[in-house]
Amino acid sequence: MRVFLLIIALLALTACQTTVKDFGEVKEGMRKYDVLEIVGGPNSSTRWKGRDRWTYRFIDRDSEEVREVVFKEGRVIYAGEQVPPRVTAEDQDKINEESNRAAALRETELRQKLYKDWEEANQPKAEPLPTFRRVK
């Protein structure tokens, strides 16, 4: 009896396995719950710039395929192979650091100009010296 229950449990688990073929049914415009019904929950998800990215890993005996679904406002805008980022995280960090340095320099220069303008506007005006007449 135990062996029979074990076989049924294993069959139930393998029957629910999602394949890359199932992933092909995901189309642009679908809602999140439609995607969940077709391929189930993602292996990982991220959110960036108002977009949700769900990543699925399909592991076969000899291979692994990665697919992703990108949502904007709850609807699929991309479903397909994983798109590698245009720049690595390290390169993006360097870009951000340079951008931050440039912004800090611009802010410093602006503050210096504002201070100089303030100093000039609030500089006491030199009044002419009074002239005295000689008293005899």
C-alpha positions as MATLAB code, in Angstrom:
seq = 'MRVFLLIIALLALTACQTTVKDFGEVKEGMRKYDVLEIVGGPNSSTRWKGRDRWTYRFIDRDSEEVREVVFKEGRVIYAGEQVPPRVTAEDQDKINEESNRAAALRETELRQKLYKDWEEANQPKAEPLPTFRRVK';
ca = [
       0.000    0.000    0.000;
       2.857    2.399    0.819;
       4.508    1.753   -2.532;
       1.211    2.466   -4.296;
       0.795    5.813   -2.492;
       4.401    6.725   -3.247;
       3.898    6.021   -6.961;
       0.723    8.132   -7.053;
       2.487   11.001   -5.255;
       5.405   10.905   -7.714;
       3.051   10.837  -10.692;
       1.143   13.807   -9.300;
       4.367   15.777   -8.847;
       5.654   15.084  -12.354;
       2.257   15.776  -13.927;
       2.357   19.375  -12.612;
       5.811   20.106  -13.996;
       5.894   23.090  -16.327;
       7.875   22.801  -19.550;
       9.330   25.254  -22.004;
       6.453   24.286  -24.332;
       3.973   25.573  -21.732;
       5.936   28.799  -21.578;
       5.220   29.327  -25.272;
       1.568   29.938  -24.387;
       2.458   33.152  -22.545;
       1.640   36.090  -24.821;
       1.951   39.871  -24.639;
      -0.983   41.561  -22.946;
      -1.718   38.694  -20.520;
      -2.232   39.498  -16.867;
      -0.073   38.122  -14.069;
      -2.671   35.636  -12.902;
      -2.932   34.225  -16.456;
       0.826   33.641  -16.479;
       0.632   32.006  -13.038;
      -2.045   29.611  -14.298;
       0.008   28.614  -17.351;
       3.564   28.313  -15.995;
       3.177   28.737  -12.239;
       5.239   30.931   -9.963;
       8.650   32.192  -11.036;
      11.957   31.014   -9.619;
      12.875   34.636   -8.986;
      11.379   38.052   -9.487;
      12.695   41.605   -9.510;
      11.197   45.062   -9.877;
      13.006   47.906  -11.580;
      11.790   51.148  -13.138;
       8.141   50.198  -12.695;
       8.524   46.817  -14.356;
       8.301   43.368  -12.823;
      10.614   40.688  -14.194;
       9.835   37.041  -13.477;
      12.534   34.484  -14.239;
      11.815   30.804  -14.837;
      14.402   28.014  -14.975;
      13.512   24.856  -16.859;
      15.885   22.017  -16.087;
      15.924   18.965  -18.284;
      18.199   15.994  -17.880;
      21.096   17.530  -19.757;
      20.237   21.190  -20.096;
      18.868   24.233  -18.384;
      16.847   26.900  -20.140;
      16.049   30.290  -18.663;
      12.998   32.275  -19.714;
      11.606   35.506  -18.403;
       8.396   37.465  -18.402;
       8.405   41.244  -18.051;
       5.288   43.043  -16.846;
       4.367   46.702  -16.989;
       1.243   47.801  -15.142;
       0.347   44.147  -14.531;
       0.427   43.053  -18.185;
       3.048   41.072  -20.113;
       5.209   43.250  -22.351;
       7.863   40.591  -23.029;
       8.003   36.814  -22.721;
      10.956   34.846  -24.008;
      14.597   34.054  -23.514;
      16.395   35.860  -20.741;
      17.799   39.156  -21.935;
      21.239   39.865  -20.500;
      21.712   43.365  -19.112;
      23.440   45.845  -21.404;
      26.051   46.591  -18.756;
      27.354   44.567  -15.856;
      26.549   45.562  -12.299;
      30.165   46.655  -11.773;
      30.101   48.838  -14.881;
      26.778   50.362  -13.805;
      28.299   51.133  -10.400;
      31.186   52.945  -12.120;
      28.750   54.901  -14.291;
      26.723   55.871  -11.211;
      29.826   56.929   -9.259;
      31.009   59.150  -12.125;
      27.554   60.658  -12.471;
      27.418   61.335   -8.718;
      30.880   62.959   -8.801;
      29.848   65.222  -11.686;
      26.613   66.183   -9.904;
      28.518   66.976   -6.695;
      30.969   69.154   -8.648;
      28.122   71.052  -10.340;
      26.445   71.593   -6.981;
      29.682   72.877   -5.415;
      30.230   75.303   -8.300;
      26.625   76.525   -8.051;
      26.924   77.067   -4.287;
      30.176   79.003   -4.772;
      28.568   81.237   -7.403;
      25.503   81.834   -5.218;
      27.733   82.747   -2.263;
      29.832   85.099   -4.387;
      26.675   86.787   -5.716;
      25.323   87.095   -2.171;
      28.604   88.588   -0.936;
      28.609   91.158   -3.732;
      24.978   92.090   -3.062;
      25.553   92.430    0.680;
      28.926   94.147    0.556;
      28.787   97.403    2.480;
      28.862  100.313    0.106;
      31.894  102.535    0.473;
      30.682  105.989    1.270;
      32.779  108.955    0.349;
      34.781  110.475    3.138;
      33.395  113.724    4.382;
      35.309  116.800    3.520;
      36.098  119.333    6.187;
      36.705  122.973    5.816;
      39.491  124.551    7.626;
      38.463  126.585   10.486;
      40.352  129.862   10.832;
];
